Amino acid sequence: MYANGFLLLNIVLLPFPTGLLAEYITTDYLQPAVVFYCFAYVFQNISWNILFVTIEKSKLLKNDRVVVSTYNHVRRSSHYGLGIYIGITVLAFWFPMTALILNTLLWFLWLGIGLRSPQNTNLE
């Protein structure tokens, strides 16, 4: 319950750094806005990883072969994503526009991973 609440808190707070970025993207304050925006995604990814650790403890949530396969696929992607988001956040200190573009490209990566998940390939 706490892990899910923490994830929902991060989802609710995400519009704030997005609005801040939209306000300062064309100003001299682009760099701190992008760093804050990227850090929000690091925090978001941490909350997903906490949720996956919580799901791992419950065997009732993973009782179907397709569900376990999908869970393992998404969990592995999320672990890699944490390192990627941290790297992009560090990059944002020196190259904010590059970091912002990479962060945007990650949306398409997650979309592709979601569409290629084992659950979507095993549909009959």
DAFEN-V913101 format. One record per run of one state. SS is the DSSP state (~ for helix, > for strand, _ for the rest). FROM is the first residue (numbers start at 1). LEN is the number of residues. If there is no record, write none. Layout:
# DAFEN-V913101
SS,FROM,LEN + SS,FROM,LEN
This chain:
# DAFEN-V913101
_,1,1 + ~,2,23 + _,25,5 + ~,30,28 + _,58,7 + ~,65,28 + _,93,3 + ~,96,20 + _,116,2 + ~,118,4 + _,122,3
